[in-house]
Amino acid sequence: MNTTPEPVVDMPDVPVIELPLPPPGTMGPPEEYRRLRQECPLARVRLPFGATAWYATRYEDVKELIADARLIRPSITDWPPRPGHVPGDEPGLVTMMELEGPRHAALRRALSEPFSVRSVRSRLPRIRRSADRLLDPFVGSDQPGDLVVRFLEPFPVMVMCDLVGIPYEDSDYFLPRADAALGAILTLEEGREATSQLREYITSLLDRKRREPGDDMLTRLVDECERGALDHESAVSFGLSMLVAGYRTSTMFLADAVLTLLALPGAYARLRDQRDLMPGAVEELLRYVPVLNGVVVLQAVEDIELHDRTIRADDAVLPVLAAANRDEHVFTDADRLDLCRADNPHLTFGRGAHNCIGSHLARAQMAVCLEALFDRLPNLRLAEDHHPIWEDESPSKSPLTLPVRW
Ligand code: HEM
């Protein structure tokens, strides 16, 4: 794979635009989506670190590209390209997304039951207990309080730990290392160190499950390895996927969804008082909340023709799920949150072989999160005198703090 930084203008006939970002102080979506869908559905964008990628914004294109077998998921240690980094020169953070073929299929098979609708439904009371465990101390605390830091951030971590079999008490250890491994905050050297620490952590956790089995996914994977249906490396990859991807997207969706409901007059009270709207409302929030602004990165393994342009082998492609979800050719009144929307084929969980295996869990988390807030904080509202804090450089945004009163 070619990971040397690309020149700014790499294809003389195709103009390069800056990566569209949500307006400062908002979750977005970027204002350019509508124009790009209409005028330039396959654009060339420059990413903040200098590399360029194809950027697809129309529903039909995104739907095809995300499930196209000619596009693979590059390892997050190999992409984005970084100066001085040679692919394969470090232990590598291989997660479930980079596995392909029979190894990927075996892992999906081993996980299909515990991630199924039936299994997630049976865990609803435990998920609710996690919500209450966090909200109990919050309800009686000083106002305004920060709903992100006290609830919306730890809640998905707690649910994921319980299901997967990772001790929640260890989150102080693995959360900063997961950030570092993703290259979010530290240098390459520290990222490398964090990656090998996470691998060691998951490997020792799998050993512990062998000695002390639990009712969790890691124990299940250990059993599958012992009967020869799965290889040990795939089990490690799954554990790493959970540490770097099993909660962060949920946290961002929850924070943006709650902020949306509180900011739109009457929306929070309406759903609180009409709980039968919940399943459709969760789907609509998943469609409307624009977290997936080009954060799914694909890489072509062969040339692909689209809109009279050639995506060359090795090129990076960003199918912009959040832009597809606002495509006016598919969704009537696409920029409006309609809690009663009937036909809602959003692409928030992707499609094809790598679609989100945690989608039922994510839906359950969102429904339980809202139910718990309606029950425990029925008069929840934004604190007018305190504003959320945003990190504006990122394409995917949720408030880092959400000051509320209740
Ligand atoms: C609202 C929350 C979530 C959203 C929007 C979301 C979205 C996605 C998307 C779009 C993909 C596909 C990426 C691709 O095609 O390369 C994906 C994959 C994945 N997601 Fe989620 N996700 C969420 C929550 C979760 C949760 C809670 C879990 C597990 C605890 C999870 C586990 C995974 C895994 C393991 C994959 C990789 C599947 C594979 O490669 O076969 N996700 N997710």
Boltz pocket constraint, residues with backbone or C-beta under 6 A from the ligand:
constraints:
  - pocket:
      binder: B
      contacts: [[A, 66], [A, 73], [A, 96], [A, 97], [A, 98], [A, 108], [A, 160], [A, 241], [A, 242], [A, 245], [A, 246], [A, 247], [A, 249], [A, 250], [A, 253], [A, 296], [A, 297], [A, 347], [A, 348], [A, 349], [A, 350], [A, 351], [A, 353], [A, 354], [A, 355], [A, 356], [A, 357], [A, 358], [A, 359], [A, 361], [A, 362]]
      max_distance: 6.0
